[in-house]
Amino acid sequence: MAIHELGAMTWEEVRDLDRARTVAVLPVGAIEAHGPHLPLATDVVIAEAMARAGAASLEARGLGTVLLPPLAFTAAPFAGRFPGTLSISGDTLAALVVELARELTRQQFAALAVANAHLDPAHLGALTAAAARAGEERLLPVASPDLTRKPWATRLTEEFMSGACHAGRYEGSIVMAVRPDLVREEIRRALPSNPSSLSTAIRNGAGTFEEAGGPRAYFGWPAEATADEGRRTVEVLGEILAEAVMGALAPGRAE
């Protein structure tokens, strides 16, 4: 089955899809600070790459997919003090995702897959709440794998698992793989490492990048990023998304 971009389709082309066997894939990121070397839309770039890889993996499993336009505005309070960061409330995000799930249910799609690349706790909490509410309303399955939790986190890179992974090697590698034109290479190569763990800082009560030890809005080892690592990571992210979708579908739904 082909991978379609919903926004590029006509209504008649959507009408003619086998929607009962088609998964709607929503890339979700944020517009927020990602160090002095990566663009504000880094999470959106990663989410779109994850969505495409996940769609290809679902296609290989016999399901159709439609790629929805990316959602770029969400809760981003950790980066809120940096110019350019645009943060909305988690409640607004959760309500939007539930409304979208209602619309996709009305149009009889098989599932909604959330390809999420933004890891702010407020944002993750909103996605979890949205998926739970969709379940309570008996809407279509919503697959939204939380990359910060098992089993997904253990399949990603060493830097990612360390918690020091915002605008570092993990994210930088993916952007280098899919949008190298957006990377400020001279700055990236000169940046010193910042091994401060965001996940540890969050557990200790930090609420901003500055409090977590990231005064320039980056963590990890950005100078060590490579496009090859980025391509491998995108493949893993796509498999994670596809597996989450298959797990969310009711028995027999994907047959």
C-alpha positions as CSV (number, residue, x, y, z in Angstrom):
1,M,0.0,0.0,0.0
2,A,1.2,3.5,-0.8
3,I,2.1,6.2,1.7
4,H,0.0,9.3,1.2
5,E,0.3,12.9,2.4
6,L,-3.2,13.8,3.5
7,G,-2.7,17.5,2.7
8,A,-1.7,16.8,-0.9
9,M,-4.7,14.6,-1.6
10,T,-8.1,15.5,-2.9
11,W,-11.2,14.6,-1.0
12,E,-12.1,12.0,-3.6
13,E,-8.7,10.3,-3.2
14,V,-9.3,10.1,0.5
15,R,-12.9,8.8,-0.1
16,D,-11.4,6.0,-2.2
17,L,-8.9,4.9,0.4
18,D,-9.4,1.6,2.3
19,R,-9.6,3.7,5.5
20,A,-10.4,0.7,7.7
21,R,-6.9,-0.5,7.0
22,T,-5.2,2.9,6.9
23,V,-3.3,4.5,9.8
24,A,-3.2,8.3,10.1
25,V,0.3,9.3,11.2
26,L,0.7,12.6,13.1
27,P,4.2,14.1,13.5
28,V,4.4,16.1,16.7
29,G,7.3,18.4,17.7
30,A,7.8,21.8,19.2
31,I,9.2,25.2,18.2
32,E,11.8,25.6,20.9
33,A,15.5,26.3,21.5
34,H,17.9,23.6,20.5
35,G,21.3,25.1,21.2
36,P,23.1,27.6,19.0
37,H,23.6,25.1,16.2
38,L,20.2,23.4,15.5
39,P,16.9,25.1,14.4
40,L,14.0,25.8,16.6
41,A,12.0,23.2,14.5
42,T,14.4,20.4,15.3
43,D,11.7,18.3,17.0
44,V,9.4,18.8,14.0
45,V,12.2,17.6,11.6
46,I,12.8,14.5,13.7
47,A,9.0,13.8,14.1
48,E,8.5,14.0,10.4
49,A,11.4,11.6,9.7
50,M,10.0,9.2,12.4
51,A,6.6,9.4,10.8
52,R,7.8,8.6,7.3
53,A,9.9,5.7,8.6
54,G,7.0,4.4,10.6
55,A,4.7,4.7,7.7
56,A,7.1,2.7,5.5
57,S,7.3,0.0,8.2
58,L,3.5,-0.1,8.6
59,E,3.2,-0.4,4.8
60,A,5.5,-3.4,4.9
61,R,3.2,-4.9,7.4
62,G,0.2,-4.6,5.0
63,L,-1.4,-1.4,6.3
64,G,-1.9,1.8,4.5
65,T,-0.9,5.2,5.9
66,V,-1.7,8.8,5.5
67,L,0.8,11.4,6.8
68,L,-0.9,14.3,8.5
69,P,0.5,17.8,8.5
70,P,2.9,18.1,11.5
71,L,1.8,19.6,14.8
72,A,4.5,22.1,15.7
73,F,3.0,24.0,18.7
74,T,2.8,22.3,22.1
75,A,3.8,22.7,25.7
76,A,7.5,23.6,25.9
77,P,8.0,25.3,29.3
78,F,11.6,24.0,29.8
79,A,12.8,26.2,26.9
80,G,10.3,29.0,27.6
81,R,12.9,31.6,28.5
82,F,14.8,31.3,25.2
83,P,13.8,33.7,22.4
84,G,11.8,31.9,19.6
85,T,10.4,29.2,21.8
86,L,6.6,29.1,21.4
87,S,4.8,27.2,24.2
88,I,1.1,26.5,24.6
89,S,-0.7,24.7,27.4
90,G,-0.7,20.9,27.8
91,D,-4.5,21.1,28.1
92,T,-4.7,22.7,24.7
93,L,-2.6,20.0,23.1
94,A,-4.5,17.2,24.7
95,A,-7.8,18.7,23.6
96,L,-6.5,19.1,20.0
97,V,-5.3,15.5,19.8
98,V,-8.6,14.2,21.1
99,E,-10.6,16.3,18.7
100,L,-8.4,14.9,15.9
101,A,-9.0,11.4,17.1
102,R,-12.8,12.1,17.0
103,E,-12.5,13.3,13.4
104,L,-10.5,10.3,12.3
105,T,-12.9,8.0,14.0
106,R,-15.8,9.6,12.2
107,Q,-14.0,9.0,8.9
108,Q,-13.3,5.4,9.9
109,F,-9.5,5.3,9.9
110,A,-7.9,2.3,11.6
111,A,-5.7,4.2,14.1
112,L,-3.9,7.4,14.9
113,A,-0.1,7.1,15.3
114,V,1.6,9.9,17.1
115,A,5.2,10.3,15.9
116,N,6.5,12.4,18.8
117,A,9.9,13.9,19.1
118,H,9.4,16.4,21.9
119,L,10.2,15.2,25.4
120,D,9.2,18.0,27.7
121,P,7.3,16.4,30.7
122,A,4.3,18.7,30.3
123,H,4.0,17.7,26.6
124,L,4.4,14.0,27.3
125,G,1.8,14.2,30.0
126,A,-0.6,15.8,27.6
127,L,-0.2,13.1,25.0
128,T,-0.7,10.4,27.6
129,A,-3.9,12.1,28.8
130,A,-5.1,12.5,25.2
131,A,-4.6,8.8,24.5
132,A,-6.4,7.8,27.7
133,R,-9.3,10.1,26.9
134,A,-9.6,8.6,23.4
135,G,-9.8,5.2,25.0
136,E,-12.5,6.3,27.4
137,E,-14.5,7.7,24.5
138,R,-14.0,4.5,22.5
139,L,-12.4,6.3,19.7
140,L,-10.0,4.7,17.2
141,P,-6.8,3.4,18.8
142,V,-4.2,6.1,19.5
143,A,-0.6,4.8,19.5
144,S,1.7,7.3,21.1
145,P,5.0,5.6,22.3
146,D,6.7,7.5,25.1
147,L,10.4,7.3,24.1
148,T,11.5,8.1,27.6
149,R,10.1,4.9,28.9
150,K,10.7,1.2,28.5
151,P,10.8,-0.7,26.2
152,W,11.3,2.0,23.7
153,A,14.1,4.0,25.4
154,T,16.4,1.1,25.6
155,R,16.4,0.7,21.9
156,L,17.8,4.2,21.3
157,T,21.3,5.6,21.6
158,E,23.6,5.6,24.6
159,E,23.4,9.4,24.8
160,F,19.6,9.3,24.7
161,M,19.5,6.8,27.5
162,S,21.9,9.0,29.6
163,G,19.3,11.8,29.6
164,A,21.8,14.2,28.2
165,C,20.2,14.3,24.7
166,H,18.7,17.6,23.9
167,A,20.4,19.1,20.8
168,G,23.3,16.8,21.4
169,R,24.6,13.8,19.4
170,Y,21.2,12.0,19.2
171,E,19.1,14.9,17.8
172,G,22.0,16.5,15.9
173,S,22.7,13.2,14.1
174,I,19.0,13.0,12.9
175,V,18.9,16.6,11.7
176,M,22.2,16.0,9.9
177,A,20.7,13.0,8.2
178,V,17.5,14.5,7.0
179,R,18.0,18.3,6.9
180,P,21.8,19.0,6.9
181,D,21.1,22.5,5.5
182,L,19.6,23.5,8.8
183,V,22.7,22.6,10.9
184,R,25.2,25.4,11.8
185,E,28.1,23.1,11.2
186,E,30.9,25.5,12.3
187,I,29.2,26.1,15.6
188,R,28.3,22.5,16.2
189,R,31.8,21.2,15.7
190,A,33.2,23.7,18.2
191,L,30.6,23.1,21.0
192,P,32.0,21.5,24.2
193,S,30.1,18.5,25.6
194,N,27.5,19.0,28.3
195,P,26.9,15.7,30.1
196,S,24.3,17.1,32.4
197,S,21.3,14.7,32.4
198,L,18.0,16.3,31.8
199,S,16.1,13.2,33.1
200,T,18.1,13.3,36.4
201,A,17.5,17.1,36.7
202,I,13.8,16.6,36.2
203,R,13.6,14.0,38.9
204,N,15.4,16.5,41.1
205,G,12.9,19.2,40.5
206,A,14.4,21.3,37.7
207,G,11.8,23.1,35.5
208,T,13.9,24.8,32.9
209,F,17.0,24.1,30.8
210,E,19.0,26.6,32.8
211,E,18.1,24.9,36.1
212,A,19.0,21.5,34.5
213,G,22.5,22.8,33.6
214,G,21.9,23.9,30.0
215,P,22.4,27.7,29.7
216,R,22.7,27.5,25.9
217,A,19.8,25.0,25.5
218,Y,21.8,21.9,24.7
219,F,22.9,18.8,26.4
220,G,25.1,15.9,25.4
221,W,27.8,15.7,22.7
222,P,26.8,17.7,19.7
223,A,30.3,17.7,18.1
224,E,30.1,13.9,17.9
225,A,26.9,13.8,15.8
226,T,27.0,12.0,12.4
227,A,24.5,11.6,9.6
228,D,25.1,7.8,9.6
229,E,24.0,7.6,13.2
230,G,21.0,9.8,12.4
231,R,19.9,7.5,9.6
232,R,20.2,4.4,11.8
233,T,18.2,6.1,14.6
234,V,15.4,7.1,12.2
235,E,15.0,3.5,11.2
236,V,14.7,2.5,14.9
237,L,12.2,5.3,15.5
238,G,10.1,4.1,12.6
239,E,10.1,0.5,13.9
240,I,9.1,1.8,17.4
241,L,6.1,3.7,15.9
242,A,5.0,0.7,13.8
243,E,5.2,-1.7,16.7
244,A,3.3,0.7,18.9
245,V,0.5,0.9,16.3
246,M,0.3,-2.9,15.9
247,G,0.1,-3.2,19.7
248,A,-2.7,-0.7,19.8
249,L,-4.8,-2.2,17.2
250,A,-7.5,-4.6,18.4
251,P,-6.9,-8.4,17.8
252,G,-7.8,-9.1,14.1
253,R,-8.0,-5.4,13.2
254,A,-4.7,-5.4,11.3
255,E,-5.4,-8.7,9.6
